[in-house]
Amino acid sequence: MIINREISWLSFNERVLQEAADNRVPLIERIRFLGIFSNNLDEFFRVRVATWRRLVDMPDAESSLKESPAKILGHITKTDYAHNQRFLKIYDQLLSELERENIFIINEKQLTDDQGSFVRQYFRDHVRANLFPIMMKKLKRTTSLKDKSIYLAVQLKKKDNSIKENHALIKVPTSVISRFLILPKKEDRNYIILLDDVIRFNLADIFSVFDYDEFNAYTIKITRDAEMEIDNDVSKSLMERMSESLKQRKRGRPVRFVYDGEIPHGMLKMIMDRLKISGKDNTMKGGRYHNFKDFMKFPNVGGPQYEYSPAPPLPHKDLSGCKSILAAIKQKDIMLHFPYQSFQYIVDLLREASIDPRVKSVKMTLYRVAKDSKVVNALINAARNGKDVTVYLELQARFDEQANIYWSEKLLEEGVEIIHGKAGMKVHSKLILIERKEGSQKVLYANIGTGNFNETTSQIYVDTSLLTSNPKITTEVEQVFRLFEVSYHVPFTFKNLILSPFKTRQFVTQMINKEMANARKGKHAEVVMKLNSLVDESLVKKIYAASKAGVKFRLIIRGICVLVPGVKNKSENIEAVSIVDRYLEHSRIFVFHNDGKPLYYLSSADLMSRNLDHRIEVGVPVWDKDLQTEIQTMLDIQWKDNVKARYLGKDNLNTYKTALVEEELVRSQVEIYNYFKSVFYNLPVKEQ
């Protein structure tokens, strides 16, 4: 009994849409959730739908697959259409709610004379120079339309029909200009107009060289296949091959074409013919506006009540005010929980290592980094201070390839040793290793985490990092870096770290087997897993078998979950929930009851075949009792969430877990923040 992973992912994105519909969420945040939903969907089509499209074109694919690609695509299209209709309904509801709060999103036909003058001046000063119309008659390359962008398909007419109708495409330049223009406030009313409508208002100005007097514009958007075919030419470096593949991505075939439902049929047919878009390319009739991903940056022109209340990162009880983070780690293992605690501690650790005269080397893995990365700057500073700095920088981090090529070149210029992997095997682990000379000894300090070293995403992704100087862990982290340096071919033995693709699958299976053995002896047996995704079918079958043997499972799965819990004689001992809220749940945690002596692990790996078999992932045991208590407290709070938790299953998918009569409301992300606040300030912890 396995749920299709694509349908499960669409169900996850529906949970994001639920946040936009939830009136308990501040109004502006609800609009931004529409943007998150749209952004997620774009990536889904660019990668997952594109893959199924390719399979449809392979004549022998269906016979080797459990499911028909055409059937899967049909199911995706049907679900996507239903979600899109709900999306448009929610958007209309939010517009009405904004208007009740005196916030008005208006179009070019609703502008007053004063507003029109303001918009014309703004257009001349900021917009016009960024517009480069393409006349449809002269369009030669179907790849001229860029992925992730929106275009206005413009109809140019003469009212007396004395000139033949013409057509043009204008890219809306949202990459350089905000999608939202805030108009001057009138009394207590706030007004916003979209950049699309600013351009519509000035079409006569744009096409003034012609003698047309009627202009109509309709939004269209193409989503292209983003999967890259990497050249296997061994004479080229991986960086060279990735650079060439990025150019190929820009020419990817269309997998989704969305258009304004008001566009004239003849004009739509002409555009699709010119762009070589067929019915197979998942055409969808939409509304006036597309690329709602821009709504992730919707401006708050009201007041603070329309956004989440501030939740500044909390100081850590063991690091706040300390002179040396390395000295603090030497005393005891430390765990950081982002965004509840500040990612700045990681930057400070690297900065300290860069200037400490006794630090000899710094090694680190990088997967996705911030645009203006303090992490990278700290590594560069370490190299400038004479440290041996080695960075494993993953070029194949999807949609961050170009940025990572840039950072590779930047680090190389500064004398940092860069290691790149090989095509087909990504390094997804989150590691730092610092070597320090203390007396006559070499002492190692390590970070093993669940999330990227990224200052920006650390503010919205819930992740956990373990900082340790325990040689049982640090010496094995050192072995992991040696593994990178020898291209993964030397079979190192890891007693404590859990590495993919060598051990993770086997480890999880063995730990579940131990719980099954205890259950058969009549002992309590339980497994808790907090993951982004549970997809691997062989492990799902193992979990089903363990459930039948009496092992209890508590699963907190943010995204894809192909397992069906709660089925009699199959999975009745399995409970599964998903929490979608202000922050993106991203940490991976495993807890095995182990006959009353619980074992705790953090990992960078989800239970997907790619993480288990095709990536370098690292899991780490958490031995410190205080840190185990931290983890257990967080998991207990999340399990009691009855505000933002949804049940996962086949029939009651995305049903909110609600509080019982007289039961206290528990919103886990708020309660966890309060928990860490109480730990630092030594306040009494509210009972859960």
N, C-alpha and C positions, 0 to 999 in steps of 0.2 A: 504494500500500500504506500505509494509514493506520489506526492503532489508534483506536477511539472514545475521545474525551477523558474521558468519564465512567468508562469501564472502566479507563483508565489512571490516573485519580485514585484509584479504589478500590484499584488495585494499589499506589499510593503509600501509602495508609493501611494496607495490609497490611504494608508495610515497618515502619510504626510498631508494628503488632501483633507483628511479628517481634522487636522490641526487648523487648517484654514477655515473650516466650518464651525469650530468650537468657540462659542461665545465667551468661554472662560479665558481664552487667549486674548491679550490686548489687540486692539483693532489693527494697528499698523503691522504688528507681527503676523496677523492672519493673512494680510496681503502678501507679506514676504514669504509665507509658506506656499502661496500659489507659485511664487518664483522658484522655490526649492523643488516643488513638484515638477514644474516645467523643465528645469535644468536636469533633474534626474531622468526624466523621460527622454530628453534629447540624447543623453549618453546611452540609455537603453537601446534606442533605435540605432545609434551609430555603431554599437558593438554587437549586442545580442541579436537584434532583428537582422542586422547585416549578415551575421553568421548563418542564420536560418535561410536567408535569401540565397546565399551561396550554395547551401545544401540542396535547395529546390532545383538549382541548375545542374546538379550532379546526378546523372541518370541512375547510378547504383546506390545513392545515399540511403534511400528509403529502406532498401532490403537489409542494410546493416544497422539501422537504427530501430529503437523500440517504438518510436513515434514518428508519424508522417510529418515531414517539415511543412508541407502545405497545410495540414490540419492544425499544427501548432501556430503557424502564421495567421490562419483564420481565427483561431481562438484569441490571439493577441489583438488582432484588428477589432474584433467584437468587444473585448474588454476595454481596449483603448478608447473606442467610440463612446462606451458607457461612461468612462471616467471623464472624457472630454465634455460630455453633456452636463455632468455634475459640476465640473470645473466652471463652465460658463454660468451655470445657475448660481454657484457660490460667488463668483465675481460680481454678478448683478446684485446679489444681496449685500455684498461689501460696499458697492457703490452707494446703495441706499443708506447703509449705516454711516458711511463717511459724510453723506449729505446731511444726515441728522446731527452730525457733529460740526456742521458748517465747513466741511472740506469737500470741494467740488472738483472732479476731473472732467474738464470740458474739452470739446473738440473745436476744430477751426470754424465751424458754422455757428458756434455759441459765443464767440468773442464779441465784446463790446468794442466801440470805436477806439477807446483808450487802450484796451488790451490788444487790439489789432495793431496799433502803432508800436506798442512795446514788442510784440512778437516779430513784426517786420524788421525793427532795428536789431533785435537779437539775431534774427536770421542773417542779416547782412554782416553783422560783426563776428558771428561765431560759426554759422552753419554753412553758408553758401560755398565757402572755400573748400569744404570737405565733400562736396557733391560732384559726382562724375557720371552723368546719365549715359546709359547704353541704349542706342536706338535699336529696336528689335529687328528692323530690316537688315541691319548691318551686323547682327550678332553672328559670329563665326564659330566660337568655341562654346560648347555646352557646359564646359567646366568654368566658365567665366563667373557663374554664381557661386559664391563662397558658402561653405558650410557654417552653421551657427549664426548666420546673418539673416536679417529680414530685408526685403526689397519692396518698394512700391512699384507695382505695375501700373503705368500711367497711360490713360487714354487721352489723346489730343484730338479735339474736334473743332470744326467751324460750324457755328449754329445754322448758317444758311447753306451748309454743305458745299460751299464753293471750293473747299480744299479737301482732298482725300484724307480720311482718318489716318492717324499715325499712332505709334505705340513706343513706349520707352520703359526702361527699368532704372530705378534709382536705389542704390544701397543706402539704407538708413545708418549713418555713421556712429552707432552706439559705442564703438570701441574707443572713440576719442571725445565724444560729447555725451553728457548725461541723457538718458532716455526721458527724463522728467524736467520740465521747465516750470519753476515756481513763479507765478504771476504776482504782480503787486496786490497786496491785501486790500479788500474793500470792506470798510467797517470791521465787522467781526467774521468776515467770510474769507476763507483761503481758497485759492484756485491753482490748479495744476493742469498743464497741457502736455501731452506726449510729443516727443520729437517728431514722430510720424506726422502728427497733425500740424506741427510748425512747418514742415516741408509741404504738406498739402495746401496750407494757407498761402504759400509763396510759389506755387507751380507756374503761375503766369510770369513771374520774375525769372524763374529758371529757364523757361522756354521762350523768352522774349524775342529770340532771333526768328522765331516762326510767327505766322499770322493767325494762330489759333486763338479762340476766345472761350473755349469750354474745356475744362480739365477734370478728369475723374481718376482717382488713385485707389488701388486695391492691394492689400498686403499679401505677399507670397513668401514662402520659406521652404528651403530644401535642406533635408538632413542627409548627409552622405555616409557611406560605409567608411568607418574609421579603423578597421582592422588593417594592419600593415603586413605586407609580405616582405620579409627581410632577406636581402640578397645573401647567398651563401658563398660568395667569392672570398676565399681565404686570403687573397692578396690585399684585401681592404680591411681596415680596422672596423670594429663594431661601430665606432662613432661615425665613420664615413658611410657605412651601410644604413645606419639609423637616419642620417641626414637625407640620404636619397629616398628612404621610405617615407619620410615626412612629406616630401614633395608629392609622392604617390597618393598619400592620404587626401590631399587637397583635390585630387582628381577622382576620388572614390565615387562609385555609382550611387545614384539617389536611392534611398531606402524609405523616404517619407516626404511627401509633398503636401503642404498645408496651404490652403488658399481662402481668401475672403469669400464667404458664400454669396455676397452681393455682386461678384464680378460677372459681367455678361458672358453667356455660354460661349459665344464665338471667340471672344477675346481669350478666355481660359483655354479653349482648344488650340488656338494659335500659339499661346505661350508653351503649352505642354508639347506641342509638335516641335517647336523651336528648340526646347530644352531636352527633347528626346525622353520625355517622361511618359511611361506607360501605366496602364491600370495596375500592373503588378507592383508598382513602386509605392503602394500604400497611400494613395491620394486621400486627403481628408478635407471636407468642407468645414471651415472654422468661422470665427467671428472677424470683427474688424481689425483686431490686434493679435499679433503672434509674438513669439520670443518673450514669453512672460518671465523667463529667467531673469530679465532685467529688473523685475519687480522685487528681487531679493534686496535691491538697493532703493526701495521706495522711500521717499523722504518723509520725515515726520514734521509736518507743518502745524500740528496741533499742540500737544503738550506731553510731558513725561508719562502721563497716564495711558497713553496709547502704545507704549513700548514696555517690554519687561523692565521691572525695577532693577537698578544696578546691583550686580553681585560681584564686587571686586574680588580677585583671587586672594585667598586667605594666606597668612604667613604660616610656615610649617613650624611646629613646636620644637623641632631639633635643629632647625637651620636659621630661624629668625635671629638676627643679631650676632650670629657666630662669625668669627674672624676668618675661618677656613672651612670650606665645605669638605675638602679632602680630610681634614682632621676629624670632622664630625662623622664622616663615613667610616673612618678608621675605628671609631669608638663602637659603632653599631650599624646594622643594616638600616637603611632609610627608604621609605616608599613615598613617592609623589603621586598625587591624583589630580590630573588636569581635567577641567579648568578650575576645579575647586581651589587648587593651590597653584602658585605661579610657575609658568614655564621658565621664568627668568632665572630660577635656580639652576637649570641646565646651562643657560648661557653663562651664568656666573661661574659654574664649575669649569667650563671650557676656558673662560677668561683667566681664572686662577691658574689653571694648568699652563696657560700660554706664558705667564710671567714668573712662575715658580722656578727658581734656578735648579731645583732638584728633580723636576720633571724632565724626563729624557725623551718621551715619545707620547703621541696621541694618535689613536686609531679610531675610526668611526665609520658607520654605514649611513648613507644618505639615500632616501627614496624620493620624498617630495619635500622641498624646502620652500620657505617664504620668499616672496618677490625680492624684498630687501633683507636678506637673511643675516641676522646677527650671529647665527651659528656658523655660517661660512666665514664671516668676518673674524670671528674668534679663532677659527682654524688657520686663517691666513696670518693672523697676528702671532699665533704659536710658531708657524714656519719662519716668520720674520725674526722671532726671538731665538732661532736656532734649534727648535725642537724638531725631531723627526715626526712628520705628520703624514699619515696614510689614510686615504679616504676611499672606501668602496662606494662608488657613485653609480646607482642603477640607471642606465640610460633608457631602459625599457619600461619606466613608470608611465603607464598610459596617460596621454594628454599632458604629461609634464616632460616629454622627451626633449623638446626644444629648449626648455629652461635648464634641464640637466646637462645638455651639451654646452650651453653657455657657462654654467658653473664649473664644468670640467675644465674648460679652457681657462677660466679665471683662476682656478686653483693651481693648475699646471704652471701658469705664468709666475705664481708666487712660490714655486718650489715644492708644492705639496705633491706627494706621490699619489697618483690616481690609479685605481684598479677598476677595470670594466669587466663585466662578465661575458658570457657567451649567449648567443641567441637561443631562446627556449628555456633558459634557467635564470629566473629573476632572483635577486637577493632582496628579500622583504623583511629581514630581521632588523631590529632597532637596537644597535649596540654602540657603546663607547668603551674604549679601553685606554687607561692612562697608566703609564709606567713611571714610577718615581724611585729615585735612589734614596734610601733611608739608612744611614750608616753604611754598612757593607752589604746591605740587602737590597734586592729589587722587590718593591712592593707594587702590586697591581690594584687598580681601582676600576670598577666596571659599572655600566648602566645597561640593564636589559629591560626593554620596554615593549608596550603594545601599540604605540602610536608613533607617527613620524616626528622628526625633529624640526618642527615647523611652528614658529611663533604665532602665526595667524590662525591656523586650524586648531592649535592647542587651546584657543579661547572658546571653541564651540564643540570640540570632540572630547568625549569622556575617555581618558586613557590613564594608564598606570605605568610607572617606572620604578624599578628596583635599583637602588644604589648600594653597592656592596664592595667590601675589600676581602671578603671571605675567599681564601685561596682555592677552596674546592670549586668555587664558581669562576673566579677570575682566571685561573690557569686554563680552564676550558674555554672561556671567551677568547683567550689568546690563541688557543688551537683553532677556533673558528676563523680568526683572521689568517692564520697560516693556511687554512683550507682555501680561502680566497686566493692566496698568493700562488698556490699550486694548482689552480683551476679545478678544485674539488675532487682530484683523483686519488689523493692519499687517504686511506681509510682510518682516520683518527677514531679513538675510542672515547666516548663521552659517557661518564658514569652519572652525571647530575643534570647536565643540560639536555633538553629534548629537541633534537634537530630534525627538520625535514630537509631533504626527502629520505633521510636515513632511518629515522626512528619514531617520528610522531605517530604515524598510523599504528605501528606495532605497540607503542606505549599506551595509547588510548585503549586499544583492544585488550591488552593485558590487564590494565587497571579495571576495566569493566568485567573481565573474567574473574578477577579477585572478588569483586562485589557479588557476582553471581554465585561464586563458591560459598561466600558468607550467607547469602540468602538461602541457599539450599540447606545450610546447617541451622536454619531458623534464626539467624542473627539479623539485626537491622542492617540493611544495605542501601546506600543512597549515593547518587551522583548529582552534582550541581554543575551546570555549564552555562557560562555567559559568553555569547558569541555574536558576531555579525551575521554569520550564515552557517546553516547546517544543511549540506547538500550531498555529501558523499554517500552513495547508496549502500555500500558494504558496511559502513559504520552505522547507518540508519538501521539496517537489518540486525546488526549486533545489538543495538539499543532495544529493538523490538524483542529480541531473544532474551535480553536481560530483564526486560519488563515482565515477560511471561514467567521468568524464574523468580520474580518477587522483588527485583531491585527497583527502588523509587528513583525517578528522575525529575529534577526541577530544571527546566530549560528557560533561559532568558535570551531570546533570539531577536535582535533588532530587525534583521532583513529577511533573507530567504530561509525558509524552513520547509523542506520537502516531507518531513515526518508528520504523521497524523496522530496526535495524542488522544487518549481517552477512549479508545476502541476496545470493547469488551473482548477478552481472551487474546488481545493483541498488544495493546498499548495502554491498558487501563491504569498502569502505574506511572504513566508519564503525564506531567503537566507542563504546559508551555505558554509563555506570554511574551509579548513584545512591548517595549516601552519607547514611545516617540514623544519627545517633549522639546523643551528649549534647546537642549544640547543633543548632539549626535552620539548615542551610546556606541563606543568603539573598542573598549577593552575586552580581551579574551581571558577568561578565568575558568579554571577547572578545580573542583573540590571533590575528593573521593573520601567517603566516610571511613573506610579502612578499619572496620571493627572498633569504632570509637576513638581512633587515633587519626584524625583527619589529615589528609595530605592536600596542600594548596599549591597551585601552579599558575603562573602568568605565561602568556604566549603571544607571539605575533601572528599565529596561524589560526585561521578558521578551519572548520571541518569541511573543506572542499578539496576535490582531487588536485586542483592546481596548487593549493597550499601544502598538501600532504606529499605530493609526488613530483612537483615541478618547480618548487621554490626552495631557497634556503630560508628557513624559518627557525626561530629559536624560542624555546620555552624554558622556564626556570622555576625551580622549587622555591617556595617561601618558607623558611624554617623558623624565623623569629616569631615567638608567640604573640608579641604585641602586634606585629604586622598581620599575623593570621586573624587576630581579633578585628583589626581594621577591615580586612577583606570580608570577613563573615558578617560584620555589622552592616556593611554596604549591601551585601547580597540579601540579608534579611530585610532591610528597608525596601529594597527593590521588589522583593517578593510580596511585600505587603502593600505595594502601590495599588490604590483603587481609584486613581484619578486619571493617570496617563498610561496605564497598562491595558493591553488588549489581549484577549484569548487568541491563541493560534489553534487552528484546526481545519477541518474540511467544510463543515456546515456553519459553524458560528464564527467564521473568520472575521477578525477585526471588531468583534463585539467588545465594548469596554468592560473591564472588570470593575464593578461598582461596589460601593460600600454597603454593608448590611445595615439594617435599622439600628440606630444609636452607635454604629461603628465610626470611629474617628477617621476622617479623610487623611490619606497618606499620599502625598505627591513626592515621589522618591527623590527627584533631583533637588527639590527644596529641602527635604529632610536631611539628605546627605550633606548639603552645604552647611546646614545648622549643626550637624554632627561634628564636622571638622572645625567649625567655629567654637563649639563647646570644648573640643579637645585642646585647642590652642589657648583659649582664654580661661580654661579650667572651670567652665560653667557646668552645671548639672545637665546631663543628657536626658532629653525628653524620652520617656519610654515609648517603644514602638508597639 
